[in-house]
Amino acid sequence: MRKRNSAVAVVYGLCVLTLQAATAWKDAVDGDWNTAANWTEGVPAGANPAFLTNAAASHTVTVASEPADAATNLTIRTAPGLTTTLGIAAPIAFTNAWLTLSTGAVVRIAE
């Protein structure tokens, strides 16, 4: 009689992926940074990068009151001949962030 001792160990690793849900300005109209409906994935926060991009018309996004959370990595980009402006009238924090400005991008800081 043949005795078979076999042990099979299968280890399933738990892999948790954290996906960065980028959020982008939805409309080519002026508006408030803190209005979730103005963004594809809500107001930029945490590790989620934000994009102020535009190909339809010049517009201004205004930070009128301090956002609840800091954002990371903001890109402001527009189509040739247009302007996308980020108007900052309240404190806004970007933690360990990149700010990318392309042609037509304007950052205006109010006093």
FINUTOR-976480 format. One record per residue: x, y, z of N, C-alpha, C in turn. Coordinates in steps of 0.001 Angstrom, whole numbers, plus 524288, in hexadecimal, padded with zeros to 5 digits. Layout:
residues N
XYZXYZXYZ ...
//
This chain:
residues 111
8034D7FB78800008000080000800008037E804CC80000 8023E808017FC988054780CB97FC08802C58110F7FF33 805EA8138F80263803F2817AF805B68056281CE880340 8018B8201D802B3802908252C8004F801888296F8045D 8058382C448057C80506830D2808E180630835938059B 8024F83858804A18033483D1B801AC80049841838044A 802E684586804BD8008584A2A80709800D984E7A802FD 7FC9B850A6802027FC6C854EF7FE4B7FAC7859CA8014A 7FE1285D89801107FCD586276803AA7FC06866987FF7D 7F7A0868C07FF9E7F66C86CEF7FC007F595871D47FF3A 7F88F8759E7FE067F82187A87800DE7F5D387E927FD3B 7F1A48809A7FED17EF35884C87FBE07F0B0889E27FE76 7F36D88D137FB927F4EC8922D7FDA67F082896017FCE4 7EFB3898FA800CF7EBBD89CFC800777EE598A1DC7FE41 7EC968A3627F9D37EED48A7E57F7377EAB58AC297F71D 7EBF28B07B7F9767E85B8B4DB7F9877EA888B9147F5F8 7E7998BA5C7F2197E93A8BE6E7EE797E66B8C37A7EFD8 7E94A8C7937F0167E6F78CCAA7F0E47E73A8CF8D7EBC0 7E2C98D0457E97B7E28C8D2F67E4787E1898D8B97E570 7E4638DBD87E2B27E38B8E1657E3217DF2F8E2E77DF65 7DAF98E4C57E1A67D6898E6627DE7A7D7548EC0D7DCEA 7D9718ECD47D8697DA428F2297D67B7D4FE8F4D17D5D9 7D4EC8F9D87D6E67D0268FCD17D63A7D14E901667D29A 7CDB09027E7CF2B7CE7D9069C7CB4A7C9D890A567CB4D 7CAE990F467CA237C6D0913367C9AE7C33E9119B7C53E 7BE1C911697C62D7BA7590F4C7C2537B8C19131F7BE20 7B813917FD7BF7A7B5BC91B9E7BBBF7B97B91FF57BA4C 7B8B19221B7B5C67BBD29268A7B3FE7B92D92B997B5B4 7B7DB92BD87BAB27B5609307F7BCE67B81A931DF7C1FF 7B76A936C17C3AC7B98E9386D7C8A87B6D99356B7CD09 7B993934F77D16F7B7149323E7D5C37BA72932037DA9A 7B83392FC57DEB17BAAB92F5D7E3CF7BD7D92A277E457 7C27192A657E5E57C5B5925C67E6CF7C300921ED7EA7B 7C058923D87EE857BE25920907F2A77B8D191E2D7F167 7B6F291EB77ECAD7B1F591C5A7EB2F7B2FC9171B7E893 7B191912EA7EB407B2B890D9D7E9637B08690C947E3F2 7ABFF90EC47E2CA7A97B90DD97DDB47AC9A910217D926 7B045913A57DA407B37E915ED7D61D7B7EB9124F7D466 7B8B990E177D73D7BD1890A807D64D7BB16905197D4C2 7BE22902477D1AD7BC858FD047D00D7BC628F92F7D49C 7BFF38F9C67D8527C0368F6347DCD27C0008F9257E1FD 7BD5F8FD917E2117BCEC900A87E6D47C19A904427E798 7C143907857EB9A7C55690B607ECC97CA8B908997EDAB 7CEC590A957EB627D3E59081E7EC1C7D551907A77F1E2 7D721903097F35F7D8979021E7F8CD7DC3F8FD707F91C 7DF4C8FD4E7FD3B7E2BC8F8DF7FE237E6908F8147F9B7 7E74E8F3397F8327EB298F1DC7F4337E8F98F2407EEAA 7E44B8F4507EE1F7E1DE8F4987E8FE7E3CB8F9557E5F3 7E62D8F8937E1717E7EB8FCFD7DE507E3448FFE97DBEF 7E402904F37DB097DFD8908377D8DF7E1A090A8C7D3AE 7DDEA90B197D0227DF0090D397CAFA7DB2D9118F7C9AF 7DD459162D7C8BB7DA2891A737C69A7DBAF91AB67C0E0 7D8C0918177BDB67D9EC917E77B8247D535919D87B524 7D62D91C077B0A87D1E991E5C7ADCE7D33091E9F7A804 7CF6491D4D7A4E27D01A91DB279F3F7CBB3920C479CB9 7C802922C179FE57C3649253B79DA37C33B92B2E79E31 7C47792D287A2D87C423932CD7A3BA7C78F9344B7A858 7C935939327A87F7CC3693B117ACF37C8AF93B4D7B1C2 7CADF93A097B6517C7C193A447BB167CB4A93AD97BFE0 7C8C893C127C4587CB8E93CC37C9497C93A939297CD63 7CC9A9365D7D01F7CB079332C7D4937CCEC9361E7D964 7C965937477DD047CAA893A897E17D7CA8F937747E68C 7CEB4938177E9A97CEE3935EA7EEEF7CD2793A597F287 7C81193A857F3C27C5D593EC77F6D37C61093DAE7FCAA 7C62D938B37FE1F7C6B19373A8039F7CA5F93297803F0 7CCDA93204808677D0D392DF6809057CE7F9288580852 7D0B892559804D17CED291FFF8041C7CF8B91CC780916 7CC45918DF809C87CC779159980E757D1629124280EB1 7D3A2910F880A317D81890D7080A027DC1090F6D80606 7E0F190E0E806F87E51390F78803467E4D490BD97FE8D 7E69990DC87FA347E6CB90AAA7F56D7EC78909ED7F3E3 7ED58906537F0557F294905A27EE2F7F24D905E47E847 7F66E907B47E6087F729907C87E0607F2B790A667DD66 7F37C90F607DC687EFBD9126F7D96F7F218913B67D421 7EF1B912A17D00E7F0A9913F27CABE7ECBE917D47C893 7EEB091C3A7C69E7EB5D9200F7C4037ED249204C7BE59 7E99991EED7BADC7EAE691E917B5507E623920597B22C 7E71B922BE7ADD17E2CB924987AA907E4309242D7A4CA 7E054924DD7A18E7E12E924A979BE87E3AB929C979A11 7E64D929B8795A27E8C092E78793967E4CE932F07930B 7E6769378F794BA7E32593C28794537DF5693CDD798CF 7DEFD9391D79C597DB6E939777A0CD7DE8E93A227A5D7 7DBDC93BA67AA057DE5B93C537AF167DB399397D7B33C 7DDDB936867B6807DB7B934357BB1D7DE22936B17BFCD 7DB0E9393C7C31F7DD2193C1D7C7937DB7A939807CCA7 7DF29938E87D0447DDFC937377D5957DE6393C127D8EE 7D9FC93DF87DAD37D9D8942A27DE177D9D0941117E3CC 7DDEA9426D7E69B7DE65940D07EC187DD3F9457A7EF98 7D8D7945347F2707D7449495A7F5FF7D6F6947607FB9A 7D879942897FC727D86E94029801AB7DCF893C57801F7 7DE8C93AD8806B77E2D59370F807277E178931E980473 7E53A92FC0801C37E49492A987FF547E9C1927BF7FFFC 7E976922D98019B7EE3991FD9802A97EEF891BA17FE8B 7F3D991AFB7FCF87F55E916B57F9907F9D4913FA7FC53 7F92690F0A7FDB17FD0390C25800A98005D908D37FD13 805959097C7FD6780932906897FA1380745906657F476 8065490AE87F2568038790B437ED65806D690D8A7E907 8050D90C6F7E44E8072090ECE7DF9380304912887DD8B 804BA9170C7DBCC8014891AB37D9268034D91B127D393 80019919757CFE1801A1919807CA647FE6891D987C795 80111921697C54A7FE6E925907C2687FFF9925387BCB3 7FC1F925217B94D7FD1C9250D7B3B17FBB692A5D7B170 7FCB992B247AC747FB5F930057A9D97F5A29313D7AAB5 7F4889360F7AC3B7EF2C937A17AD347ED75936F17B2D5 7F0D0934BC7B6237EF8D933F97BBA07F109938D87BEBA 7EDA693A747C2347EE9193F0F7C5787ED3893DAC7CB16 7F09593F257CEBA7EF6193EAF7D4497EF42944467D661 7EAC5945EC7D8517EA1B94B2F7DA537E91494AD77E02E 7EC5D94D737E33D7EBCA94D667E8F67E9DB952B77EAA8 7E530952C37ED0C7E2E99579F7EEE97E4E9958DC7F459 7E4E695DDC7F5A47E69195F747FAE07E1FC95FAC7FE75 
//
